Amino acid sequence: MPTWGHLEYIDHGADVKVHGTSITGYLREGPDGTDSRPTGTRLICGKARTNLNDDVVDFFVRVRDAGEPGDMDQFDITLLQGVVPFYTTFIPSGPHLLSGGNIQLHTLSTTTFNFNCPGV
């Protein structure tokens, strides 16, 4: 079953720009794969182009909608060349909270879509 979505990510501090070209995997995180609504966490992977090289790379994103107004929403990304990470925002102390904006997740008719992400 095809899924939809799009990724545009910019890290101004590290001068990293990511333009997603396809979504290849989607998973609702949670003990039964059906995280709580309307909030929840998704694991998403796909293919992207970056300003760091000319190759298509894989990305893995963990995103959490913690409800309104969005000041507790979380977003982390890892970029991989093959199975080797070369850029990540994941840190041992925990997920990154958004410094602005608001994540809003939408329901799909499935909890998993082809979740076979490289390096994950």
FENVEN-V89780 format. One record per residue. N is the residue number from 0. SS is DSSP state (alpha for helix, beta for strand, coil for the rest). OMEGA is omega in degrees with one decimal (999 if undefined). NEAR is the number of other ideal C-beta (glycine too) atoms within 12 Angstrom. Layout:
n->{N	N}
ss->{SS	SS}
omega->{OMEGA	OMEGA}
near->{NEAR	NEAR}
This chain:
n->{0	1	2	3	4	5	6	7	8	9	10	11	12	13	14	15	16	17	18	19	20	21	22	23	24	25	26	27	28	29	30	31	32	33	34	35	36	37	38	39	40	41	42	43	44	45	46	47	48	49	50	51	52	53	54	55	56	57	58	59	60	61	62	63	64	65	66	67	68	69	70	71	72	73	74	75	76	77	78	79	80	81	82	83	84	85	86	87	88	89	90	91	92	93	94	95	96	97	98	99	100	101	102	103	104	105	106	107	108	109	110	111	112	113	114	115	116	117	118	119}
ss->{coil	coil	coil	coil	coil	coil	coil	beta	beta	beta	beta	coil	coil	coil	coil	beta	beta	beta	beta	beta	beta	beta	beta	beta	beta	beta	beta	beta	coil	coil	coil	coil	coil	coil	coil	coil	coil	coil	coil	beta	beta	beta	beta	beta	beta	beta	beta	beta	beta	beta	coil	coil	coil	coil	coil	coil	beta	beta	beta	beta	beta	beta	beta	beta	beta	coil	coil	coil	coil	coil	coil	coil	coil	beta	beta	beta	beta	beta	beta	beta	beta	coil	coil	beta	beta	beta	beta	beta	coil	coil	coil	coil	coil	coil	coil	coil	beta	coil	coil	coil	coil	coil	coil	coil	coil	coil	coil	coil	coil	coil	coil	beta	beta	coil	coil	coil	coil	coil	coil	coil}
omega->{179.3	176.3	-176.7	178.6	-178.8	178.9	167.4	-176.4	176.9	172.0	-176.5	-179.0	-178.4	-177.0	177.4	176.9	-177.5	177.1	179.8	178.0	175.9	173.1	-176.6	179.6	-176.6	-179.7	170.4	-179.7	179.0	-175.4	179.5	179.0	-177.8	-176.3	-174.7	177.2	4.9	179.2	177.0	-177.8	176.8	170.4	-174.2	174.5	-177.9	179.5	-177.8	168.9	178.2	173.9	-177.2	177.5	-178.0	-176.0	168.4	-179.1	173.5	172.5	175.0	-177.2	168.0	-176.4	-179.3	172.4	-177.7	177.8	-178.0	14.4	177.4	-175.7	175.9	178.1	-175.8	177.2	172.9	-177.3	170.8	174.2	-177.6	169.3	-169.3	175.5	-176.9	177.2	175.5	174.0	177.4	172.4	178.2	178.2	-177.5	-176.3	176.1	-176.9	176.9	171.8	175.8	174.8	176.6	179.2	-176.7	177.1	175.4	-179.1	-179.7	-177.5	170.3	179.6	179.4	177.9	-178.4	175.0	171.1	-174.2	176.7	-173.9	177.8	174.9	-177.0	999}
near->{12	13	25	16	24	18	31	18	33	15	22	9	8	18	12	26	21	35	22	28	20	25	30	29	28	36	31	33	27	18	10	11	19	18	25	18	16	15	25	30	29	39	33	42	36	38	27	35	24	31	19	20	16	9	17	23	36	37	44	39	42	33	39	32	31	25	19	13	14	23	16	19	29	32	31	32	37	33	41	28	22	13	15	14	22	22	28	26	28	21	13	7	9	12	24	23	22	22	15	11	16	22	32	21	30	17	18	24	13	17	22	24	27	18	24	17	27	23	21	23}
